[in-house]
Amino acid sequence: MTAFQEPVRAAAQTSVQASAQASAEASAEASAEARAQASAEARARAAVEQASGAGAPHLAEPGRPAPLDGAPPFGTPSETPSVLGGPGAAVGEGDAPSFSVRALTGFPEVRPGDDIAALIAAARPGLADGDILIVTSKIVSKAEGRVLAAADREAAIDAETVRVVARRGTLRIVENRLGLVMAAAGVDASNTPSGTVLLLPTDPDASARAIRAGLRAALGVDVGVVVTDTSGRPWRSGLTDIAIGADGVAVLDDLRGGTDAYGNPLTATIVATADELAAAGDLVKGKAAGLPVAVVRGLGRLVGDRPGDDGDEGTERGTGARALVRSAGGDLFRLGTSEAVREAVAQRRTVREFTDRPVDPGAVRRAVAAAVTAPAPHHTTPWRFVLLESESSRTELLDAMRDAWIADLRRDGKSEESIAKRVRRGEVLRRAPYLVVPCLVADGSHHYGDARRDTAEREMFVVAMGAGVQNLLVALAGEGLGSAWVSSTMFCRDVVRSVLALPEHWDPMGAVAVGHAAAPPKERPGREPEAFIEVR
Ligand SMILES: Cc1cc2nc3c(=O)[nH]c(=O)nc-3n(C[C@H](O)[C@H](O)[C@H](O)COP(=O)(O)O)c2cc1C
């Protein structure tokens, strides 16, 4: 028997009351200490009450009659604004913000083709305008026939996956086609008959709209609907329910532009209201109690169709839960840790065209910090980086290098026309808003006195230099900066040392053009590791 086939259970009801009341002594002139004291008292009074509604199919509010199905029983649900406790907050006990949440009982096992709104209506839910229904996506998936044989699970995860975020062994955290980042793309084997798995609904926002419209038609009530799924979260142990579909509910409450109770401006606070509702519903639905639907009452201010339709411009209704998916551009944590490391390495590609956007010198310094962690022989640190941050320093160097190159080409007997063509092609450094000249300083290298070992020793330092420059380029890519490591300074070292006033034992090892890429690098076919490997 699956969880949803369990017999009707007594209604589980949680009443959450948060009361915040400042001390009467906390007048506007009160000292900071007195205000802090008042705030502490207010917090101490904040209480969470759990009222057991066992056996009661409807919201049991003391002194109020049980509602009739389909008829708003209590008139307008309580509409108390949310208040952050703090100095000056003066909310009487009777006005303390509160809401209640109860599980809906009498819900049958859902089968493909079922109408969820009709099943909810048949369960005599006692709904009122402004209530919010929290609906487990499992029953929506079942009704929409999103059930597969378990043998197809891996293929189903593949089909639902848009992007792998992290993979550890058999665990796959992926972004699915709904934009949700979830283990196994949200394909789940719980609360479905053994041998089957459930996919998430095709369009949970549309599912929420259908349930809301169905309830309006069946019961004449205007409710909000949140479709939920269970999800883990980075940085936090344990699972919680989140909103994956919504209709008629403010899914985000944008408090930016307001102030807290201390008068501090709120500049970043956007509350994920629909996720909070989902989690509140889960407290009474549970994972295994066969209670797939909960009803939240007392937060009617969040219910409606249009942004700001109650004059509260901060709330956004009618956007659907899709609005809760953080855009890729605004996501600082798009990949798991080892995936990010791999991607940074692969992201480094030679960039030869840059925008005019200046390069952050701090980013280059962070990249140098990564560069000097490269391996090097004899515990030496052979890397030096000359940063050409002024246009005049870049121009002076590039002009001198161009003249040296032209002299080389003339010595080679090239025509003036061919020289001009080559010089034009070699302008990649001129197009960059920032240049780095990596230099090798082989202090600490050994001297053997024979060519074989002295050459090997020199090569050892040169490859260590390469490792340092590669670190620099990868770190620049991690900073969102493109780069091109070109060889030119290696062919006119004396000129470079002279123009940049470098010590004689500093060996320029090319130059790195740095900047913001004007265009993404050209795709190139993947390189199969096996083509580069010999196993012995
Ligand atoms: C030591 C070294 C010297 C290079 N010199 C030049 C150069 O003079 N001009 C140039 O356009 N690219 C130069 N490159 C860049 C390579 O052409 C580039 O790395 C190669 O095309 C592979 O492309 P990718 O960096 O996007 O993977 C050099 C690369 C290295 C490692």
The ligand as a MOL file (V3000), in Angstrom:
LIG
                    3D

  0  0  0     0  0            999 V3000
M  V30 BEGIN CTAB
M  V30 COUNTS 31 33 0 0 0
M  V30 BEGIN ATOM
M  V30 1 C 54.0190 29.0420 -25.6500 0
M  V30 2 C 52.8520 29.4760 -26.5230 0
M  V30 3 C 53.0660 30.4060 -27.5070 0
M  V30 4 C 51.9980 30.8810 -28.3120 0
M  V30 5 N 52.2150 31.8470 -29.2420 0
M  V30 6 C 51.1780 32.3600 -29.9560 0
M  V30 7 C 51.3660 33.4240 -30.8670 0
M  V30 8 O 52.4830 33.8860 -31.0640 0
M  V30 9 N 50.2860 33.9230 -31.5000 0
M  V30 10 C 49.0530 33.4250 -31.2970 0
M  V30 11 O 48.0950 33.9020 -31.9100 0
M  V30 12 N 48.8190 32.4000 -30.4460 0
M  V30 13 C 49.8540 31.8560 -29.7600 0
M  V30 14 N 49.6290 30.8440 -28.8580 0
M  V30 15 C 48.2620 30.3680 -28.6190 0
M  V30 16 C 47.9560 29.0910 -29.3890 0
M  V30 17 O 47.8200 29.3570 -30.7590 0
M  V30 18 C 46.6460 28.5150 -28.8170 0
M  V30 19 O 46.8970 28.1350 -27.4910 0
M  V30 20 C 46.1660 27.3450 -29.6360 0
M  V30 21 O 45.6460 27.8140 -30.8410 0
M  V30 22 C 45.0910 26.5300 -28.9230 0
M  V30 23 O 43.9120 27.2870 -28.6990 0
M  V30 24 P 43.3190 27.4570 -27.2340 0
M  V30 25 O 44.3330 28.2220 -26.4320 0
M  V30 26 O 42.0190 28.2120 -27.4330 0
M  V30 27 O 43.0800 26.1070 -26.6230 0
M  V30 28 C 50.7070 30.3490 -28.1180 0
M  V30 29 C 50.5210 29.3810 -27.1310 0
M  V30 30 C 51.5780 28.9610 -26.3410 0
M  V30 31 C 51.3250 27.9300 -25.2670 0
M  V30 END ATOM
M  V30 BEGIN BOND
M  V30 1 1 1 2
M  V30 2 1 2 3
M  V30 3 2 2 30
M  V30 4 2 3 4
M  V30 5 1 4 5
M  V30 6 1 4 28
M  V30 7 2 5 6
M  V30 8 1 6 7
M  V30 9 1 6 13
M  V30 10 2 7 8
M  V30 11 1 7 9
M  V30 12 1 9 10
M  V30 13 2 10 11
M  V30 14 1 10 12
M  V30 15 2 12 13
M  V30 16 1 13 14
M  V30 17 1 14 15
M  V30 18 1 14 28
M  V30 19 1 15 16
M  V30 20 1 16 17
M  V30 21 1 16 18
M  V30 22 1 18 19
M  V30 23 1 18 20
M  V30 24 1 20 21
M  V30 25 1 20 22
M  V30 26 1 22 23
M  V30 27 1 23 24
M  V30 28 2 24 25
M  V30 29 1 24 26
M  V30 30 1 24 27
M  V30 31 2 28 29
M  V30 32 1 29 30
M  V30 33 1 30 31
M  V30 END BOND
M  V30 END CTAB
M  END
